[in-house]
Amino acid sequence: MKQLIEKHSLAIRWFHWVNFPVLSLMIWSGLWIYWANDVYRLGWGDTTLFKFFPQSFYEAFNVPFQLAKGMAWHFVLMWVFFLNGVLYVGYTIFSGEWRYLLPNRHSFKEAIQVTLHDLGLRKGPLPVRKFNGAQQIAYTSVVLMGVGSVLTGLAIYKPTQFAWLTGLLGGYEFARILHFALTIGYVLFFIVHIAQVVRAGWNNFRAMVAGFEIVEVNPASQPLPAGPPPLPAADAPLSSN
């Protein structure tokens, strides 16, 4: 027996679908800015194992000479990203949604079980609830990453006006490294998140669009509806009153 149940409120869906394109465009405009000083790589000394990003990448996506355009887009979208994040956190606090999202002392152990299950290394059903331990850690981490992006962004955008913040974050260069690392974190989160959505199927995706999902319900486990008492049997003695 299938039943339609509510999973995501309208507010949560709005915050999600506003944040996704805004953050994607911020990453893209940030790439235009990064092109002007692309110093980051993986390696040591004069040895480079991987460079962010090769010139061929910039040329393929028409990134070069887009610095001013990238900064204009980035700073406008920054305010949308910030306001959407503040409203989202405020909503989760006042609506009580934080109870489902905030990790607890069991979340990390459960996250390991969820990861092993997704990799096919653990059998058996996972806990049935709105967000499992892995999701709680991931979604809370993204919120904290958002705070980090705003702070590091301000530190490298206005290093003189926010000198105290820039110094607190280890100086301009280190704040820029943190800002870049957080961006890489968003990209990795997007990849895993989209893969999990595809793996979960259409029902899960529909819940974030329409707010409802279809679940299988065992009729035997459902309580019987209240009704009038049963009629007496035909051979039951009648009351003398």
C-alpha positions, 0 to 999 in steps of 0.5 A: 500500500502506497501513501503520500507523506510530506517531507520538505516544507515550502521554505526549505525547498525555496532555500535549496533551489535559490542556493543551488544556482547562486552558489554555482554561479559564484563558483563560476564567477570566482573562476574568472577572478582566480584566472588573474592569479592562479597560483595554487597547485598540488606538489612540492618545490619545483615539482607540480603534480596537479595545477588549478587550472591548465591554460587549455581549461581557461581557453575552452570555457572562455575564462581569460580576461573576465576579471572585472566581470567576474568580480561584479557578478561575485560581489552581487551574488555574495549578498544573495548567498549571504541573505539566503543563508541567514534566512535558512538558518533562522528558519531552521531555528524557529521552525524546529527543523534543526532537530532533524539536521544537527548531528548528535553523538550517534551521527558519526557512527551512523555516518560510517554505516551509511558510507559502508552501505552505499559502497555495498560493504554493509548489508541490512536496512538503514535507519528510517528517518528524515535525515541519517547521520551522514546527511546530518554531518554533510548538511551541517558542514555546508552551513559552516562552510558557508559561514567560512566563505563569507568570512574569508571572502570579506577578509580578501575583498576588504583586507584593509577595512577588515584588517582584524578579520584578515589577521584572525584568519592568518593573513591575506594569503592564508585567507585566500587559500581557505576561500579556495579550499572551501570552493573545492569543498563545495564542488566535491559536495555537489558531485556526491550530492547529485550522485546520491540524488540519482542513486535515490531515484525520482521519488527523492528528487520529487520530494525536494520539488513538490515537498511530498514523497510516496512511501510503502506502508504495511496495512497490517501495521496501521491502527484500525479506524475507530467505529461502533462496537460490534453487534452481539452474536445471534445466539447471545442471550438478551438482556432482561432489562 
